[in-house]
Amino acid sequence: MQSNHSSDPKRVDKVVRYKPPAQGTPGAPGEDPTTDYMNVLGMIFSMCGLMMRLKWCAWVALYCSCISFANARVNDDTKQMLSSFMLSISAVVMSYLQNPQPMTPPWSSI
């Protein structure tokens, strides 16, 4: 047993124990801003879809809200996320209630 220990190539004086970074420091593992960015983008696209009656904006808003919901953590603000999700759904519903024609993508008219 003693001979095994002496043949160990590790340098005991160079071993440093891993310490995770503090929560407040930038780049900490719990600080992924994807959820917040997608939440804000979803709200912006929802408003564009509602105000300008653009169906593709409403669909992009719904897509962003789904990404935000999928990347959410347990301790994230659920009220804001739910309101963004409902706003995007209402944008899709209202854009199709005003004009039930199928959506034509903006790049198809070129």
Gaussian input, Z-matrix of N, CA and C with variables (Angstrom, degrees):
# hf/3-21g

backbone

0 1
 N
 C     1     B1
 C     2     B2     1     A1
 N     3     B3     2     A2     1     D1
 C     4     B4     3     A3     2     D2
 C     5     B5     4     A4     3     D3
 N     6     B6     5     A5     4     D4
 C     7     B7     6     A6     5     D5
 C     8     B8     7     A7     6     D6
 N     9     B9     8     A8     7     D7
 C    10    B10     9     A9     8     D8
 C    11    B11    10    A10     9     D9
 N    12    B12    11    A11    10    D10
 C    13    B13    12    A12    11    D11
 C    14    B14    13    A13    12    D12
 N    15    B15    14    A14    13    D13
 C    16    B16    15    A15    14    D14
 C    17    B17    16    A16    15    D15
 N    18    B18    17    A17    16    D16
 C    19    B19    18    A18    17    D17
 C    20    B20    19    A19    18    D18
 N    21    B21    20    A20    19    D19
 C    22    B22    21    A21    20    D20
 C    23    B23    22    A22    21    D21
 N    24    B24    23    A23    22    D22
 C    25    B25    24    A24    23    D23
 C    26    B26    25    A25    24    D24
 N    27    B27    26    A26    25    D25
 C    28    B28    27    A27    26    D26
 C    29    B29    28    A28    27    D27
 N    30    B30    29    A29    28    D28
 C    31    B31    30    A30    29    D29
 C    32    B32    31    A31    30    D30
 N    33    B33    32    A32    31    D31
 C    34    B34    33    A33    32    D32
 C    35    B35    34    A34    33    D33
 N    36    B36    35    A35    34    D34
 C    37    B37    36    A36    35    D35
 C    38    B38    37    A37    36    D36
 N    39    B39    38    A38    37    D37
 C    40    B40    39    A39    38    D38
 C    41    B41    40    A40    39    D39
 N    42    B42    41    A41    40    D40
 C    43    B43    42    A42    41    D41
 C    44    B44    43    A43    42    D42
 N    45    B45    44    A44    43    D43
 C    46    B46    45    A45    44    D44
 C    47    B47    46    A46    45    D45
 N    48    B48    47    A47    46    D46
 C    49    B49    48    A48    47    D47
 C    50    B50    49    A49    48    D48
 N    51    B51    50    A50    49    D49
 C    52    B52    51    A51    50    D50
 C    53    B53    52    A52    51    D51
 N    54    B54    53    A53    52    D52
 C    55    B55    54    A54    53    D53
 C    56    B56    55    A55    54    D54
 N    57    B57    56    A56    55    D55
 C    58    B58    57    A57    56    D56
 C    59    B59    58    A58    57    D57
 N    60    B60    59    A59    58    D58
 C    61    B61    60    A60    59    D59
 C    62    B62    61    A61    60    D60
 N    63    B63    62    A62    61    D61
 C    64    B64    63    A63    62    D62
 C    65    B65    64    A64    63    D63
 N    66    B66    65    A65    64    D64
 C    67    B67    66    A66    65    D65
 C    68    B68    67    A67    66    D66
 N    69    B69    68    A68    67    D67
 C    70    B70    69    A69    68    D68
 C    71    B71    70    A70    69    D69
 N    72    B72    71    A71    70    D70
 C    73    B73    72    A72    71    D71
 C    74    B74    73    A73    72    D72
 N    75    B75    74    A74    73    D73
 C    76    B76    75    A75    74    D74
 C    77    B77    76    A76    75    D75
 N    78    B78    77    A77    76    D76
 C    79    B79    78    A78    77    D77
 C    80    B80    79    A79    78    D78
 N    81    B81    80    A80    79    D79
 C    82    B82    81    A81    80    D80
 C    83    B83    82    A82    81    D81
 N    84    B84    83    A83    82    D82
 C    85    B85    84    A84    83    D83
 C    86    B86    85    A85    84    D84
 N    87    B87    86    A86    85    D85
 C    88    B88    87    A87    86    D86
 C    89    B89    88    A88    87    D87
 N    90    B90    89    A89    88    D88
 C    91    B91    90    A90    89    D89
 C    92    B92    91    A91    90    D90
 N    93    B93    92    A92    91    D91
 C    94    B94    93    A93    92    D92
 C    95    B95    94    A94    93    D93
 N    96    B96    95    A95    94    D94
 C    97    B97    96    A96    95    D95
 C    98    B98    97    A97    96    D96
 N    99    B99    98    A98    97    D97
 C   100   B100    99    A99    98    D98
 C   101   B101   100   A100    99    D99
 N   102   B102   101   A101   100   D100
 C   103   B103   102   A102   101   D101
 C   104   B104   103   A103   102   D102
 N   105   B105   104   A104   103   D103
 C   106   B106   105   A105   104   D104
 C   107   B107   106   A106   105   D105
 N   108   B108   107   A107   106   D106
 C   109   B109   108   A108   107   D107
 C   110   B110   109   A109   108   D108
 N   111   B111   110   A110   109   D109
 C   112   B112   111   A111   110   D110
 C   113   B113   112   A112   111   D111
 N   114   B114   113   A113   112   D112
 C   115   B115   114   A114   113   D113
 C   116   B116   115   A115   114   D114
 N   117   B117   116   A116   115   D115
 C   118   B118   117   A117   116   D116
 C   119   B119   118   A118   117   D117
 N   120   B120   119   A119   118   D118
 C   121   B121   120   A120   119   D119
 C   122   B122   121   A121   120   D120
 N   123   B123   122   A122   121   D121
 C   124   B124   123   A123   122   D122
 C   125   B125   124   A124   123   D123
 N   126   B126   125   A125   124   D124
 C   127   B127   126   A126   125   D125
 C   128   B128   127   A127   126   D126
 N   129   B129   128   A128   127   D127
 C   130   B130   129   A129   128   D128
 C   131   B131   130   A130   129   D129
 N   132   B132   131   A131   130   D130
 C   133   B133   132   A132   131   D131
 C   134   B134   133   A133   132   D132
 N   135   B135   134   A134   133   D133
 C   136   B136   135   A135   134   D134
 C   137   B137   136   A136   135   D135
 N   138   B138   137   A137   136   D136
 C   139   B139   138   A138   137   D137
 C   140   B140   139   A139   138   D138
 N   141   B141   140   A140   139   D139
 C   142   B142   141   A141   140   D140
 C   143   B143   142   A142   141   D141
 N   144   B144   143   A143   142   D142
 C   145   B145   144   A144   143   D143
 C   146   B146   145   A145   144   D144
 N   147   B147   146   A146   145   D145
 C   148   B148   147   A147   146   D146
 C   149   B149   148   A148   147   D147
 N   150   B150   149   A149   148   D148
 C   151   B151   150   A150   149   D149
 C   152   B152   151   A151   150   D150
 N   153   B153   152   A152   151   D151
 C   154   B154   153   A153   152   D152
 C   155   B155   154   A154   153   D153
 N   156   B156   155   A155   154   D154
 C   157   B157   156   A156   155   D155
 C   158   B158   157   A157   156   D156
 N   159   B159   158   A158   157   D157
 C   160   B160   159   A159   158   D158
 C   161   B161   160   A160   159   D159
 N   162   B162   161   A161   160   D160
 C   163   B163   162   A162   161   D161
 C   164   B164   163   A163   162   D162
 N   165   B165   164   A164   163   D163
 C   166   B166   165   A165   164   D164
 C   167   B167   166   A166   165   D165
 N   168   B168   167   A167   166   D166
 C   169   B169   168   A168   167   D167
 C   170   B170   169   A169   168   D168
 N   171   B171   170   A170   169   D169
 C   172   B172   171   A171   170   D170
 C   173   B173   172   A172   171   D171
 N   174   B174   173   A173   172   D172
 C   175   B175   174   A174   173   D173
 C   176   B176   175   A175   174   D174
 N   177   B177   176   A176   175   D175
 C   178   B178   177   A177   176   D176
 C   179   B179   178   A178   177   D177
 N   180   B180   179   A179   178   D178
 C   181   B181   180   A180   179   D179
 C   182   B182   181   A181   180   D180
 N   183   B183   182   A182   181   D181
 C   184   B184   183   A183   182   D182
 C   185   B185   184   A184   183   D183
 N   186   B186   185   A185   184   D184
 C   187   B187   186   A186   185   D185
 C   188   B188   187   A187   186   D186
 N   189   B189   188   A188   187   D187
 C   190   B190   189   A189   188   D188
 C   191   B191   190   A190   189   D189
 N   192   B192   191   A191   190   D190
 C   193   B193   192   A192   191   D191
 C   194   B194   193   A193   192   D192
 N   195   B195   194   A194   193   D193
 C   196   B196   195   A195   194   D194
 C   197   B197   196   A196   195   D195
 N   198   B198   197   A197   196   D196
 C   199   B199   198   A198   197   D197
 C   200   B200   199   A199   198   D198
 N   201   B201   200   A200   199   D199
 C   202   B202   201   A201   200   D200
 C   203   B203   202   A202   201   D201
 N   204   B204   203   A203   202   D202
 C   205   B205   204   A204   203   D203
 C   206   B206   205   A205   204   D204
 N   207   B207   206   A206   205   D205
 C   208   B208   207   A207   206   D206
 C   209   B209   208   A208   207   D207
 N   210   B210   209   A209   208   D208
 C   211   B211   210   A210   209   D209
 C   212   B212   211   A211   210   D210
 N   213   B213   212   A212   211   D211
 C   214   B214   213   A213   212   D212
 C   215   B215   214   A214   213   D213
 N   216   B216   215   A215   214   D214
 C   217   B217   216   A216   215   D215
 C   218   B218   217   A217   216   D216
 N   219   B219   218   A218   217   D217
 C   220   B220   219   A219   218   D218
 C   221   B221   220   A220   219   D219
 N   222   B222   221   A221   220   D220
 C   223   B223   222   A222   221   D221
 C   224   B224   223   A223   222   D222
 N   225   B225   224   A224   223   D223
 C   226   B226   225   A225   224   D224
 C   227   B227   226   A226   225   D225
 N   228   B228   227   A227   226   D226
 C   229   B229   228   A228   227   D227
 C   230   B230   229   A229   228   D228
 N   231   B231   230   A230   229   D229
 C   232   B232   231   A231   230   D230
 C   233   B233   232   A232   231   D231
 N   234   B234   233   A233   232   D232
 C   235   B235   234   A234   233   D233
 C   236   B236   235   A235   234   D234
 N   237   B237   236   A236   235   D235
 C   238   B238   237   A237   236   D236
 C   239   B239   238   A238   237   D237
 N   240   B240   239   A239   238   D238
 C   241   B241   240   A240   239   D239
 C   242   B242   241   A241   240   D240
 N   243   B243   242   A242   241   D241
 C   244   B244   243   A243   242   D242
 C   245   B245   244   A244   243   D243
 N   246   B246   245   A245   244   D244
 C   247   B247   246   A246   245   D245
 C   248   B248   247   A247   246   D246
 N   249   B249   248   A248   247   D247
 C   250   B250   249   A249   248   D248
 C   251   B251   250   A250   249   D249
 N   252   B252   251   A251   250   D250
 C   253   B253   252   A252   251   D251
 C   254   B254   253   A253   252   D252
 N   255   B255   254   A254   253   D253
 C   256   B256   255   A255   254   D254
 C   257   B257   256   A256   255   D255
 N   258   B258   257   A257   256   D256
 C   259   B259   258   A258   257   D257
 C   260   B260   259   A259   258   D258
 N   261   B261   260   A260   259   D259
 C   262   B262   261   A261   260   D260
 C   263   B263   262   A262   261   D261
 N   264   B264   263   A263   262   D262
 C   265   B265   264   A264   263   D263
 C   266   B266   265   A265   264   D264
 N   267   B267   266   A266   265   D265
 C   268   B268   267   A267   266   D266
 C   269   B269   268   A268   267   D267
 N   270   B270   269   A269   268   D268
 C   271   B271   270   A270   269   D269
 C   272   B272   271   A271   270   D270
 N   273   B273   272   A272   271   D271
 C   274   B274   273   A273   272   D272
 C   275   B275   274   A274   273   D273
 N   276   B276   275   A275   274   D274
 C   277   B277   276   A276   275   D275
 C   278   B278   277   A277   276   D276
 N   279   B279   278   A278   277   D277
 C   280   B280   279   A279   278   D278
 C   281   B281   280   A280   279   D279
 N   282   B282   281   A281   280   D280
 C   283   B283   282   A282   281   D281
 C   284   B284   283   A283   282   D282
 N   285   B285   284   A284   283   D283
 C   286   B286   285   A285   284   D284
 C   287   B287   286   A286   285   D285
 N   288   B288   287   A287   286   D286
 C   289   B289   288   A288   287   D287
 C   290   B290   289   A289   288   D288
 N   291   B291   290   A290   289   D289
 C   292   B292   291   A291   290   D290
 C   293   B293   292   A292   291   D291
 N   294   B294   293   A293   292   D292
 C   295   B295   294   A294   293   D293
 C   296   B296   295   A295   294   D294
 N   297   B297   296   A296   295   D295
 C   298   B298   297   A297   296   D296
 C   299   B299   298   A298   297   D297
 N   300   B300   299   A299   298   D298
 C   301   B301   300   A300   299   D299
 C   302   B302   301   A301   300   D300
 N   303   B303   302   A302   301   D301
 C   304   B304   303   A303   302   D302
 C   305   B305   304   A304   303   D303
 N   306   B306   305   A305   304   D304
 C   307   B307   306   A306   305   D305
 C   308   B308   307   A307   306   D306
 N   309   B309   308   A308   307   D307
 C   310   B310   309   A309   308   D308
 C   311   B311   310   A310   309   D309
 N   312   B312   311   A311   310   D310
 C   313   B313   312   A312   311   D311
 C   314   B314   313   A313   312   D312
 N   315   B315   314   A314   313   D313
 C   316   B316   315   A315   314   D314
 C   317   B317   316   A316   315   D315
 N   318   B318   317   A317   316   D316
 C   319   B319   318   A318   317   D317
 C   320   B320   319   A319   318   D318
 N   321   B321   320   A320   319   D319
 C   322   B322   321   A321   320   D320
 C   323   B323   322   A322   321   D321
 N   324   B324   323   A323   322   D322
 C   325   B325   324   A324   323   D323
 C   326   B326   325   A325   324   D324
 N   327   B327   326   A326   325   D325
 C   328   B328   327   A327   326   D326
 C   329   B329   328   A328   327   D327

   B1=1.4414
   B2=1.5292
   B3=1.2941
   B4=1.4534
   B5=1.5246
   B6=1.3353
   B7=1.4621
   B8=1.5351
   B9=1.3124
   B10=1.4607
   B11=1.5286
   B12=1.3171
   B13=1.4538
   B14=1.5255
   B15=1.2779
   B16=1.4611
   B17=1.5321
   B18=1.3337
   B19=1.4623
   B20=1.5298
   B21=1.3025
   B22=1.4624
   B23=1.5361
   B24=1.3539
   B25=1.4687
   B26=1.5401
   B27=1.3260
   B28=1.4639
   B29=1.5251
   B30=1.3268
   B31=1.4591
   B32=1.5251
   B33=1.2850
   B34=1.4538
   B35=1.5300
   B36=1.3037
   B37=1.4572
   B38=1.5383
   B39=1.3558
   B40=1.4685
   B41=1.5320
   B42=1.3087
   B43=1.4644
   B44=1.5241
   B45=1.3595
   B46=1.4629
   B47=1.5243
   B48=1.2968
   B49=1.4637
   B50=1.5304
   B51=1.3474
   B52=1.4624
   B53=1.5168
   B54=1.3339
   B55=1.4558
   B56=1.5208
   B57=1.3408
   B58=1.4657
   B59=1.5284
   B60=1.3510
   B61=1.4624
   B62=1.5232
   B63=1.3089
   B64=1.4655
   B65=1.5209
   B66=1.3285
   B67=1.4543
   B68=1.5221
   B69=1.3087
   B70=1.4534
   B71=1.5172
   B72=1.3269
   B73=1.4624
   B74=1.5221
   B75=1.3474
   B76=1.4712
   B77=1.5229
   B78=1.2922
   B79=1.4598
   B80=1.5094
   B81=1.3189
   B82=1.4606
   B83=1.5238
   B84=1.3219
   B85=1.4617
   B86=1.5203
   B87=1.3109
   B88=1.4507
   B89=1.5205
   B90=1.3080
   B91=1.4610
   B92=1.5205
   B93=1.3190
   B94=1.4595
   B95=1.5247
   B96=1.3430
   B97=1.4701
   B98=1.5266
   B99=1.3307
   B100=1.4639
   B101=1.5247
   B102=1.3115
   B103=1.4613
   B104=1.5251
   B105=1.3310
   B106=1.4645
   B107=1.5202
   B108=1.3260
   B109=1.4663
   B110=1.5261
   B111=1.3105
   B112=1.4601
   B113=1.5263
   B114=1.3206
   B115=1.4572
   B116=1.5260
   B117=1.3275
   B118=1.4624
   B119=1.5317
   B120=1.3320
   B121=1.4650
   B122=1.5231
   B123=1.3283
   B124=1.4620
   B125=1.5178
   B126=1.3301
   B127=1.4596
   B128=1.5285
   B129=1.3307
   B130=1.4678
   B131=1.5265
   B132=1.3290
   B133=1.4582
   B134=1.5282
   B135=1.3308
   B136=1.4694
   B137=1.5148
   B138=1.3208
   B139=1.4598
   B140=1.5288
   B141=1.3362
   B142=1.4762
   B143=1.5206
   B144=1.3133
   B145=1.4605
   B146=1.5184
   B147=1.3334
   B148=1.4608
   B149=1.5295
   B150=1.3132
   B151=1.4720
   B152=1.5291
   B153=1.3350
   B154=1.4648
   B155=1.5237
   B156=1.3278
   B157=1.4677
   B158=1.5305
   B159=1.3202
   B160=1.4654
   B161=1.5245
   B162=1.3148
   B163=1.4625
   B164=1.5170
   B165=1.3251
   B166=1.4663
   B167=1.5186
   B168=1.3407
   B169=1.4711
   B170=1.5284
   B171=1.3147
   B172=1.4594
   B173=1.5240
   B174=1.3365
   B175=1.4584
   B176=1.5241
   B177=1.3243
   B178=1.4700
   B179=1.5265
   B180=1.3291
   B181=1.4617
   B182=1.5217
   B183=1.3125
   B184=1.4637
   B185=1.5226
   B186=1.3148
   B187=1.4678
   B188=1.5350
   B189=1.3284
   B190=1.4638
   B191=1.5270
   B192=1.3179
   B193=1.4644
   B194=1.5170
   B195=1.3228
   B196=1.4707
   B197=1.5268
   B198=1.3200
   B199=1.4679
   B200=1.5239
   B201=1.3211
   B202=1.4641
   B203=1.5233
   B204=1.3182
   B205=1.4680
   B206=1.5263
   B207=1.3356
   B208=1.4587
   B209=1.5269
   B210=1.3183
   B211=1.4693
   B212=1.5120
   B213=1.3179
   B214=1.4612
   B215=1.5235
   B216=1.2993
   B217=1.4598
   B218=1.5281
   B219=1.2957
   B220=1.4591
   B221=1.5256
   B222=1.3192
   B223=1.4632
   B224=1.5242
   B225=1.3405
   B226=1.4640
   B227=1.5254
   B228=1.3322
   B229=1.4604
   B230=1.5230
   B231=1.3169
   B232=1.4669
   B233=1.5234
   B234=1.3262
   B235=1.4691
   B236=1.5226
   B237=1.3121
   B238=1.4645
   B239=1.5201
   B240=1.3156
   B241=1.4580
   B242=1.5289
   B243=1.3191
   B244=1.4606
   B245=1.5297
   B246=1.3243
   B247=1.4670
   B248=1.5202
   B249=1.3239
   B250=1.4596
   B251=1.5257
   B252=1.3225
   B253=1.4575
   B254=1.5297
   B255=1.3280
   B256=1.4650
   B257=1.5279
   B258=1.3300
   B259=1.4603
   B260=1.5202
   B261=1.3274
   B262=1.4682
   B263=1.5309
   B264=1.3178
   B265=1.4716
   B266=1.5195
   B267=1.3256
   B268=1.4643
   B269=1.5226
   B270=1.3284
   B271=1.4648
   B272=1.5289
   B273=1.3297
   B274=1.4692
   B275=1.5216
   B276=1.3192
   B277=1.4651
   B278=1.5199
   B279=1.3177
   B280=1.4624
   B281=1.5250
   B282=1.3278
   B283=1.4657
   B284=1.5259
   B285=1.3291
   B286=1.4638
   B287=1.5240
   B288=1.3300
   B289=1.4603
   B290=1.5252
   B291=1.3267
   B292=1.4619
   B293=1.5194
   B294=1.3384
   B295=1.4599
   B296=1.5256
   B297=1.3373
   B298=1.4660
   B299=1.5341
   B300=1.3145
   B301=1.4674
   B302=1.5223
   B303=1.3327
   B304=1.4611
   B305=1.5293
   B306=1.3090
   B307=1.4518
   B308=1.5268
   B309=1.3158
   B310=1.4647
   B311=1.5208
   B312=1.3129
   B313=1.4696
   B314=1.5300
   B315=1.3128
   B316=1.4563
   B317=1.5262
   B318=1.3273
   B319=1.4657
   B320=1.5372
   B321=1.3337
   B322=1.4723
   B323=1.5296
   B324=1.3257
   B325=1.4632
   B326=1.5242
   B327=1.3064
   B328=1.4729
   B329=1.5125
   A1=110.06
   A2=116.94
   A3=121.60
   A4=110.93
   A5=117.93
   A6=121.02
   A7=110.70
   A8=117.01
   A9=121.31
   A10=110.78
   A11=116.25
   A12=121.34
   A13=111.18
   A14=118.11
   A15=120.21
   A16=111.72
   A17=118.57
   A18=120.48
   A19=112.45
   A20=117.59
   A21=121.55
   A22=109.31
   A23=118.07
   A24=119.87
   A25=114.07
   A26=118.31
   A27=119.59
   A28=110.85
   A29=113.90
   A30=119.34
   A31=106.63
   A32=116.57
   A33=122.24
   A34=110.81
   A35=118.75
   A36=120.75
   A37=112.61
   A38=117.31
   A39=121.23
   A40=113.56
   A41=119.09
   A42=122.76
   A43=108.92
   A44=115.95
   A45=121.58
   A46=107.90
   A47=115.81
   A48=120.69
   A49=110.32
   A50=117.10
   A51=122.37
   A52=110.20
   A53=115.65
   A54=121.56
   A55=107.08
   A56=118.86
   A57=119.93
   A58=110.41
   A59=117.03
   A60=119.01
   A61=111.46
   A62=115.43
   A63=120.72
   A64=109.94
   A65=117.55
   A66=122.33
   A67=112.46
   A68=119.77
   A69=121.87
   A70=114.87
   A71=117.66
   A72=119.55
   A73=110.49
   A74=117.53
   A75=119.01
   A76=111.01
   A77=116.32
   A78=121.07
   A79=113.71
   A80=117.25
   A81=120.85
   A82=108.76
   A83=118.51
   A84=120.10
   A85=114.98
   A86=120.58
   A87=121.62
   A88=113.61
   A89=118.93
   A90=122.70
   A91=112.66
   A92=118.68
   A93=121.36
   A94=108.78
   A95=118.36
   A96=120.22
   A97=114.20
   A98=118.90
   A99=121.13
   A100=111.59
   A101=117.29
   A102=121.18
   A103=110.88
   A104=116.50
   A105=119.86
   A106=111.61
   A107=116.88
   A108=120.02
   A109=111.33
   A110=116.54
   A111=119.62
   A112=111.66
   A113=116.74
   A114=120.69
   A115=110.48
   A116=116.93
   A117=121.15
   A118=110.39
   A119=116.84
   A120=119.73
   A121=111.57
   A122=116.27
   A123=119.98
   A124=112.05
   A125=116.74
   A126=119.33
   A127=111.73
   A128=116.65
   A129=120.03
   A130=110.56
   A131=116.29
   A132=119.42
   A133=111.54
   A134=117.49
   A135=120.07
   A136=110.93
   A137=115.87
   A138=119.15
   A139=111.42
   A140=116.46
   A141=119.06
   A142=110.49
   A143=117.22
   A144=120.74
   A145=112.42
   A146=116.39
   A147=119.71
   A148=112.12
   A149=116.53
   A150=119.76
   A151=112.75
   A152=116.09
   A153=119.08
   A154=113.15
   A155=116.19
   A156=122.89
   A157=111.94
   A158=115.61
   A159=121.22
   A160=108.37
   A161=115.96
   A162=120.02
   A163=111.97
   A164=116.74
   A165=118.50
   A166=110.85
   A167=118.15
   A168=120.51
   A169=110.44
   A170=116.20
   A171=119.66
   A172=111.17
   A173=116.87
   A174=119.79
   A175=111.71
   A176=117.38
   A177=120.25
   A178=109.97
   A179=116.72
   A180=120.33
   A181=111.28
   A182=116.68
   A183=120.26
   A184=111.01
   A185=116.68
   A186=121.67
   A187=110.33
   A188=117.27
   A189=120.98
   A190=111.33
   A191=116.93
   A192=119.93
   A193=111.71
   A194=116.59
   A195=119.70
   A196=110.92
   A197=117.29
   A198=120.45
   A199=110.25
   A200=116.01
   A201=120.43
   A202=111.02
   A203=116.29
   A204=120.45
   A205=111.48
   A206=116.65
   A207=119.80
   A208=112.22
   A209=117.58
   A210=120.98
   A211=113.24
   A212=118.18
   A213=121.45
   A214=110.80
   A215=113.86
   A216=120.68
   A217=108.56
   A218=116.08
   A219=120.55
   A220=110.59
   A221=117.63
   A222=120.27
   A223=113.28
   A224=119.27
   A225=121.29
   A226=110.34
   A227=115.28
   A228=121.62
   A229=109.67
   A230=116.75
   A231=120.56
   A232=111.94
   A233=118.00
   A234=119.90
   A235=110.89
   A236=116.61
   A237=119.95
   A238=110.53
   A239=116.83
   A240=120.41
   A241=111.29
   A242=116.19
   A243=119.78
   A244=111.27
   A245=116.73
   A246=119.09
   A247=110.86
   A248=117.85
   A249=120.90
   A250=110.89
   A251=116.33
   A252=121.18
   A253=111.01
   A254=117.13
   A255=120.66
   A256=111.70
   A257=116.76
   A258=120.33
   A259=110.81
   A260=116.74
   A261=119.26
   A262=111.04
   A263=117.14
   A264=119.47
   A265=110.39
   A266=116.39
   A267=118.61
   A268=111.34
   A269=118.11
   A270=120.59
   A271=110.34
   A272=116.92
   A273=119.95
   A274=110.23
   A275=117.00
   A276=120.41
   A277=110.88
   A278=117.59
   A279=120.47
   A280=111.93
   A281=117.31
   A282=118.07
   A283=111.13
   A284=117.70
   A285=119.45
   A286=112.42
   A287=118.64
   A288=119.91
   A289=110.76
   A290=116.65
   A291=120.16
   A292=111.79
   A293=116.52
   A294=120.67
   A295=108.39
   A296=118.24
   A297=120.03
   A298=114.67
   A299=118.19
   A300=120.49
   A301=109.86
   A302=117.98
   A303=119.65
   A304=110.82
   A305=114.32
   A306=120.14
   A307=110.59
   A308=116.46
   A309=120.95
   A310=107.25
   A311=117.71
   A312=119.44
   A313=111.12
   A314=118.20
   A315=120.79
   A316=113.51
   A317=117.50
   A318=120.03
   A319=112.65
   A320=118.10
   A321=119.94
   A322=112.55
   A323=118.12
   A324=120.66
   A325=112.45
   A326=117.64
   A327=121.21
   A328=111.39
   D1=-40.06
   D2=-179.60
   D3=-66.96
   D4=-34.81
   D5=-179.25
   D6=-70.12
   D7=-31.59
   D8=176.27
   D9=-64.37
   D10=-40.54
   D11=-178.89
   D12=-68.24
   D13=-35.45
   D14=-178.75
   D15=-75.33
   D16=-22.40
   D17=178.62
   D18=-90.58
   D19=4.40
   D20=179.45
   D21=-70.94
   D22=123.04
   D23=-174.90
   D24=-77.71
   D25=-6.80
   D26=-179.49
   D27=-66.96
   D28=145.29
   D29=172.36
   D30=-100.07
   D31=109.21
   D32=-173.82
   D33=-61.80
   D34=-33.01
   D35=-178.87
   D36=-74.20
   D37=-15.57
   D38=179.44
   D39=-97.11
   D40=-5.94
   D41=-178.92
   D42=-74.81
   D43=125.95
   D44=179.08
   D45=-122.24
   D46=128.00
   D47=-179.34
   D48=-72.98
   D49=138.09
   D50=-179.22
   D51=-73.20
   D52=132.94
   D53=174.74
   D54=-125.10
   D55=120.32
   D56=178.82
   D57=-64.57
   D58=147.19
   D59=179.69
   D60=-65.36
   D61=155.72
   D62=-179.38
   D63=-66.43
   D64=157.88
   D65=-176.32
   D66=-64.83
   D67=-31.97
   D68=-176.08
   D69=-79.43
   D70=-14.66
   D71=-175.71
   D72=-78.36
   D73=145.28
   D74=177.53
   D75=-66.46
   D76=142.29
   D77=-178.54
   D78=85.07
   D79=10.19
   D80=177.43
   D81=-68.76
   D82=152.42
   D83=-174.51
   D84=-62.37
   D85=-26.20
   D86=-177.85
   D87=-90.63
   D88=9.39
   D89=-172.32
   D90=-110.09
   D91=52.01
   D92=179.30
   D93=-85.19
   D94=115.57
   D95=-175.50
   D96=-84.04
   D97=4.33
   D98=-177.21
   D99=-58.38
   D100=-41.84
   D101=-178.49
   D102=-61.48
   D103=-45.08
   D104=-178.71
   D105=-67.56
   D106=-42.35
   D107=179.62
   D108=-62.60
   D109=-44.90
   D110=-179.72
   D111=-67.83
   D112=-32.53
   D113=177.29
   D114=-65.03
   D115=-45.73
   D116=179.34
   D117=-66.71
   D118=-43.74
   D119=177.94
   D120=-61.25
   D121=-39.50
   D122=177.72
   D123=-61.99
   D124=-40.48
   D125=178.63
   D126=-68.46
   D127=-39.59
   D128=179.06
   D129=-64.34
   D130=-47.41
   D131=-179.99
   D132=-66.67
   D133=-32.71
   D134=176.53
   D135=-63.61
   D136=-44.42
   D137=179.01
   D138=-65.01
   D139=-39.89
   D140=176.79
   D141=-64.11
   D142=-40.27
   D143=178.63
   D144=-65.42
   D145=-38.19
   D146=179.85
   D147=-74.95
   D148=-44.96
   D149=-173.87
   D150=-77.47
   D151=-40.33
   D152=-175.61
   D153=-100.64
   D154=1.90
   D155=178.39
   D156=55.98
   D157=42.36
   D158=177.38
   D159=-99.24
   D160=115.48
   D161=-176.79
   D162=-67.93
   D163=-36.35
   D164=-178.38
   D165=-66.88
   D166=-31.47
   D167=175.97
   D168=-66.25
   D169=-39.05
   D170=178.90
   D171=-65.56
   D172=-40.08
   D173=178.47
   D174=-68.88
   D175=-38.04
   D176=176.62
   D177=-65.26
   D178=-37.14
   D179=177.18
   D180=-62.93
   D181=-41.85
   D182=177.71
   D183=-65.07
   D184=-39.09
   D185=177.50
   D186=-63.55
   D187=-45.44
   D188=178.95
   D189=-63.88
   D190=-38.22
   D191=178.54
   D192=-66.35
   D193=-37.05
   D194=177.22
   D195=-66.82
   D196=-39.91
   D197=177.22
   D198=-64.58
   D199=-42.22
   D200=178.71
   D201=-62.12
   D202=-42.14
   D203=178.80
   D204=-66.89
   D205=-38.46
   D206=-178.28
   D207=-70.71
   D208=-30.39
   D209=-178.72
   D210=-94.10
   D211=4.17
   D212=-176.20
   D213=-72.58
   D214=151.30
   D215=174.25
   D216=-101.67
   D217=170.58
   D218=-176.50
   D219=-64.93
   D220=-36.91
   D221=-174.83
   D222=-89.97
   D223=8.13
   D224=177.13
   D225=-72.89
   D226=163.64
   D227=-178.56
   D228=-73.72
   D229=106.27
   D230=-176.13
   D231=-76.52
   D232=-28.62
   D233=-179.99
   D234=-65.42
   D235=-44.24
   D236=-179.92
   D237=-66.45
   D238=-40.86
   D239=-179.75
   D240=-66.49
   D241=-40.70
   D242=178.83
   D243=-67.46
   D244=-38.31
   D245=178.69
   D246=-67.68
   D247=-37.12
   D248=176.39
   D249=-65.64
   D250=-41.16
   D251=178.90
   D252=-64.22
   D253=-44.54
   D254=179.83
   D255=-68.61
   D256=-33.74
   D257=177.03
   D258=-65.86
   D259=-39.91
   D260=179.28
   D261=-69.78
   D262=-38.06
   D263=176.71
   D264=-64.94
   D265=-41.34
   D266=178.93
   D267=-66.82
   D268=-32.01
   D269=176.96
   D270=-65.06
   D271=-42.53
   D272=178.30
   D273=-65.18
   D274=-45.84
   D275=-178.08
   D276=-64.09
   D277=-45.71
   D278=-177.94
   D279=-67.71
   D280=-35.12
   D281=179.75
   D282=-68.95
   D283=-31.04
   D284=177.60
   D285=-85.58
   D286=-22.64
   D287=174.64
   D288=-71.50
   D289=-36.01
   D290=-179.72
   D291=-74.62
   D292=-34.04
   D293=-178.72
   D294=-145.42
   D295=96.94
   D296=-174.51
   D297=-76.75
   D298=3.67
   D299=178.09
   D300=-64.96
   D301=151.01
   D302=176.48
   D303=-61.36
   D304=151.52
   D305=-177.37
   D306=-72.50
   D307=133.67
   D308=172.31
   D309=-104.20
   D310=122.67
   D311=-178.63
   D312=-63.36
   D313=149.05
   D314=-177.02
   D315=-63.70
   D316=-25.80
   D317=-178.11
   D318=-84.63
   D319=-6.90
   D320=-178.05
   D321=-79.79
   D322=-16.95
   D323=-178.96
   D324=-87.15
   D325=0.29
   D326=-179.24
   D327=-77.16

